[in-house]
Amino acid sequence: MPKNLHHLAIIMDGNRRWAHAHGFEVLRGHHQGADTLETISHAAIDQKIEWLTVFAFSSENWQRPAAEVNGLMSLMKRFILTRSKALIDNNIRLRIIGRRDRFSVDLQDAICDVEKSSAMNTGLNLTVALDYGGRQDITAATAQIAHEIESGLLKASQVNDDLLKSRLSTRVLPPVDLLIRTGGEQRISNFLLWDLSYAELHFSDRYWPEFTAQDLAAAIGDYTKRERRFGGSSDEIHQLHMVKSDLA
């Protein structure tokens, strides 16, 4: 049964362990990971993927050593100021989700500039999650809805899935079809909790800096072999596809 891969999400894990394994400083792993992101973005275009969302820095990552966090902040700013031009020239639209108030003013300005510069692009939608947490996002959305109800802007009876989604920072993103996590770990680590509800999961033992276009193709190949039922039975899904085929 053919399946379209519309939205791919990736937890880019293993930068630090890759660096340690090769005797490099930790930041070398993050720099190599930035190279991989650029490579995989182009590979996603080749695979006809429309939406790519990657987890670059979680809300919990602030707990890492100060030198590493500061280095990551500098890398993010440098990536946005230098690498983003090549992505934009390839018709990629960039978005950043997550908190921004804990970033420097320079980094916040760089984020706003790259989003504006790529806003008219119509190719791959690349979303980077920075200072992001799925629980925090849902909590903020529900707090906003509660405030709107208290203010008389909403009625409790109006609250539904679509309304909650519209208050998330991921409001413009479609549901995730496939989540890839590199680095050998098998968990979703507070990433896109709402949007991963029916996603297929693929775990790769490769560290993110060594993840290749061929690895991406293999993960997509694995995905296409799966049957996505969305809570229904195989027969029901088959009948639904038959109806769609008749209507086409």
C-alpha positions in Angstrom: 0.0 0.0 0.0 1.7 3.2 -1.1 2.2 5.9 1.5 3.1 9.5 1.0 5.8 10.9 3.2 4.6 14.5 3.7 6.3 15.5 7.0 9.6 14.1 8.2 10.9 14.9 11.7 14.4 14.1 13.0 15.9 14.1 16.4 19.5 14.9 15.6 21.2 12.9 18.3 24.8 11.8 18.8 26.9 14.9 18.1 28.7 14.7 21.4 29.3 10.9 21.3 30.6 11.2 17.8 33.1 13.8 18.9 34.2 11.7 21.9 34.5 8.6 19.7 36.9 10.4 17.4 38.8 12.2 20.1 37.5 15.7 19.2 36.1 18.4 21.4 32.3 18.4 21.8 31.8 21.5 19.7 33.4 19.7 16.7 30.6 17.3 16.8 28.0 20.1 16.7 29.8 21.7 13.8 29.8 18.4 11.9 26.1 18.0 12.8 25.4 21.4 11.1 27.0 20.0 8.0 24.8 17.0 8.1 21.7 19.1 8.5 22.5 20.9 5.3 23.2 17.6 3.5 20.0 15.9 4.7 17.9 19.0 3.8 19.0 18.6 0.2 18.4 14.9 0.4 14.9 15.5 1.6 14.3 17.7 -1.4 15.5 14.8 -3.6 13.1 12.5 -1.8 10.2 14.9 -2.6 9.6 15.6 1.1 7.7 18.9 1.7 8.2 19.3 5.4 11.3 18.6 7.5 11.4 19.4 11.2 14.5 18.9 13.3 15.3 19.0 17.0 18.4 21.1 17.5 18.2 22.4 21.1 15.7 21.3 23.7 14.5 23.2 26.8 16.5 20.8 28.9 19.7 21.4 27.0 20.4 24.5 29.1 21.5 22.2 31.8 24.6 21.2 29.8 28.0 22.8 30.7 28.1 26.5 30.1 31.0 26.3 27.6 29.0 23.9 25.5 25.8 25.9 25.6 27.7 29.1 24.7 29.4 27.3 21.8 26.0 26.0 20.6 24.6 29.5 20.7 27.5 30.8 18.6 27.1 27.9 16.2 23.4 28.6 15.8 24.0 32.2 15.0 26.8 31.4 12.6 24.7 28.8 10.9 21.8 31.2 10.4 24.0 34.0 9.1 26.1 31.8 6.8 24.6 28.5 5.9 21.0 29.8 5.6 21.8 31.8 2.5 22.5 28.6 0.5 19.3 27.0 1.8 17.3 30.0 0.9 18.8 30.1 -2.6 17.5 26.5 -2.9 14.0 27.7 -2.3 13.9 26.4 1.2 11.7 28.2 3.8 13.1 28.3 7.3 11.1 28.5 10.5 12.2 28.4 14.1 9.9 27.0 16.8 10.4 27.2 20.6 11.2 30.0 23.1 13.4 32.9 21.9 13.5 35.1 25.0 16.4 33.2 26.5 18.6 33.8 23.4 20.8 36.9 22.9 19.3 39.8 21.0 21.7 39.2 18.1 20.5 35.6 17.8 16.8 36.6 18.0 17.4 39.2 15.3 19.2 36.7 13.1 16.2 34.3 13.5 13.7 37.0 12.5 15.8 38.0 9.5 16.1 34.5 8.1 12.4 33.8 8.6 11.5 37.0 6.7 14.1 36.4 4.0 12.8 32.9 3.2 9.1 33.6 3.8 8.2 33.6 0.0 10.1 30.4 -0.8 7.9 27.5 -1.9 10.2 24.5 -1.7 11.1 22.5 1.4 9.7 23.8 4.7 12.6 23.4 7.1 11.6 23.9 10.7 14.3 24.0 13.4 13.2 23.5 17.1 15.4 25.7 19.4 14.8 25.9 23.1 11.7 23.7 22.5 9.8 21.2 24.6 6.6 19.4 23.6 5.2 19.5 27.2 6.0 23.2 27.5 4.4 23.9 24.2 1.1 22.1 25.1 1.1 23.8 28.6 1.5 27.3 27.0 -1.3 26.6 24.5 -3.7 25.4 27.2 -2.8 28.4 29.4 -3.6 30.7 26.5 -6.9 29.0 25.9 -7.8 29.3 29.6 -7.0 33.0 29.5 -9.2 33.5 26.4 -12.0 31.7 28.2 -11.6 33.8 31.3 -11.6 36.9 29.1 -14.8 35.9 27.4 -13.1 35.5 24.0 -13.9 31.8 23.9 -16.4 29.4 25.4 -15.3 26.1 26.9 -17.6 24.4 24.4 -15.4 25.7 21.5 -12.3 23.9 22.8 -11.3 21.0 20.5 -8.3 19.4 18.9 -8.2 22.0 16.1 -8.3 24.9 18.5 -5.6 23.5 20.7 -3.4 22.9 17.6 -3.9 26.5 16.5 -2.4 27.7 19.8 0.8 25.5 19.6 4.0 26.8 18.2 3.7 24.0 15.6 0.4 25.4 14.4 1.5 25.6 10.7 3.0 22.1 10.7 1.1 19.1 9.4 1.1 15.8 11.4 4.4 14.0 11.4 4.5 10.9 9.2 7.9 9.6 10.1 10.2 10.4 13.0 13.9 9.4 12.7 16.1 9.5 15.7 19.8 9.0 15.3 22.4 8.0 17.9 21.0 4.7 18.9 18.6 5.9 21.6 14.9 4.9 21.3 12.8 7.6 22.8 11.2 10.8 21.6 12.6 13.1 24.3 9.7 15.6 24.6 9.7 16.4 20.9 6.5 17.3 19.0 4.3 15.4 21.4 1.1 16.5 19.8 2.2 16.1 16.2 3.8 12.7 16.7 0.5 11.1 17.7 0.4 8.6 14.8 3.9 9.0 13.4 6.0 5.9 12.4 9.3 5.7 14.4 12.7 4.8 12.9 15.7 4.5 15.2 19.2 4.6 13.6 22.4 3.6 15.4 24.4 6.1 13.4 25.4 9.3 15.2 23.9 12.4 13.6 27.3 13.7 12.2 27.7 10.4 10.2 24.1 10.1 9.0 24.0 10.2 5.2 21.5 10.6 2.3 21.7 6.8 1.9 20.7 6.3 5.5 17.8 8.6 4.9 16.7 6.6 1.9 16.9 3.4 3.9 14.7 4.9 6.6 12.2 6.0 4.0 12.3 2.6 2.4 11.5 1.0 5.8 8.6 3.5 6.2 7.0 2.6 2.9 6.8 -1.0 3.9 4.7 -0.3 7.0 0.9 -0.3 7.2 -0.4 2.9 8.9 -3.9 2.2 10.4 -4.4 5.3 12.5 -6.3 3.3 15.1 -8.4 1.5 12.5 -8.2 -2.1 11.3 -6.4 -3.2 8.1 -9.6 -3.9 6.4 -11.0 -0.5 7.2 -7.9 1.2 5.9 -8.0 -0.9 2.7 -11.7 0.0 2.1 -10.9 3.7 2.6 -8.2 3.6 0.0 -10.5 1.7 -2.4 -13.1 4.5 -2.0 -10.5 7.2 -2.6 -9.3 5.3 -5.7 -12.9 5.1 -7.0 -13.4 8.8 -6.4 -10.1 9.8 -8.1 
